[in-house]
Amino acid sequence: MPLEVVEPRIRGFISLTAHPEGCAERVRREVETVRAAGPMPPLGNALVIGSSTGYGLASLLCSLFGAGAATLGVCLERAPRGDRGGSAGWYNLAEAHRLAAAGGRHLETVNGDAFSVDVKRRVMEALAERFGPLDLVVYSLAAPRRDDEASGASWRTTLKPVGAPFRGKSIDLRSGEVRETSIEAASAEEIEATVRVMGGDDWAAWMEQLREAGLLAPGARTLAYSYVGGELTQAIYRHGTIGRAKEHLEATAREISSRLARDGGGAWVSLNKAVVTQASAAIPAFALYAAILFRVMKERGTHEGATEQIVRLFGERLAAASAGDVDAEGRIRLDDLEMEPAVQARVAGIWERIATENLEQLSDYRGYRRDFEQLFGFGVEGVDYAEPTELDRPLAAAPGS
Ligand code: NAI
């Protein structure tokens, strides 16, 4: 039972350590947010791929504690070993498992590479033996690489502009300075590799395997997440390598949907709001945009985190999408409040003026940093960071599994 005082070791956009109790406390608060929202349309069985952090964790918590579904999650996290702590996602799920077991809810996790044959096989077995056909599949992977066993190929995600270099402002997360950065345009290989990792191939493969195994209930629905954003992030996001992957993901939704619709189900991409996650912190210029956006949305009282967004999705928007409430490209718009013209115009006005000297005054960089530290369980109110904390936290077994 290793008890340790855990300190943050932040390197740019990642912390090498995670605070187990801080992560647990955050998950308890997110579960409170889900419960406070009231009952959601019920679901029998759900699968969440990318379940340990960010939008996937929010989906897992809504599925389990909002919609009451028996839920299987898939993630790639570092388990604690001896005096070496686990990753933040591991500790998030350890608490979700503890709360699920305490409340008699069924949660299981498969920890491994979601792209692999082995993880897909383990998931199919678990579903067939202990769950039954799925009502909902959420695909929320944000992965830096994909190894394809069939072809032996290995692809890496790059976050680069397409066609022309990017020049613009960004924050150096190490020093808190606003700087001009430039990023060279991606090569054709880099674009293709990013599409292979973050596009729809693997989502389609999961859905096909589930269908063949008879593990999709009549009317089964599936969701994946994407982002559009305004003018300021276009060059690096929507018109960049990641944007190409998202276009592929959105086209894949239409293909999957045409198969599921025969049985009364469907596939949608939900366009979500910018929030601080491990994946988004890695996107150049995104931190500066998010810090300004948070200030503007907090002033207007419309700011939401990942959990509030997914509460809206599970509570109302998924049912509305099934009834046809989607945009012209068939997508769910959870980013409606971020994309309000008045919000985008105000963010753009601040962007023009922002510099290192006025960063704190003109943006919510402080809030951005707090969210960022909290991803790793640090800076969470009510946690005594001077106290040694238990590193060895298991993913508790589900009742009857
Ligand atoms: P995240 O970094 O918080 O979560 C990524 C998840 O994928 C984690 O559960 C991680 O364990 C899992 N994962 C990564 N590689 C894996 C692998 N090989 N095998 C199994 N699991 C693996 O990311 P975030 O931001 O929540 O992203 C999820 C989705 O939401 C992405 O499609 C992203 O583009 C989208 N999105 C994110 C927005 C944001 O502002 N963060 C905005 C709109 C959409």
Boltz pocket constraint, residues with backbone or C-beta under 6 A from the ligand:
constraints:
  - pocket:
      binder: B
      contacts: [[A, 49], [A, 50], [A, 51], [A, 52], [A, 53], [A, 54], [A, 55], [A, 56], [A, 57], [A, 74], [A, 75], [A, 76], [A, 77], [A, 89], [A, 112], [A, 113], [A, 114], [A, 115], [A, 139], [A, 140], [A, 141], [A, 142], [A, 143], [A, 144], [A, 145], [A, 225], [A, 226], [A, 227], [A, 270], [A, 271], [A, 272], [A, 273], [A, 274], [A, 275], [A, 276], [A, 277], [A, 278], [A, 279], [A, 280]]
      max_distance: 6.0
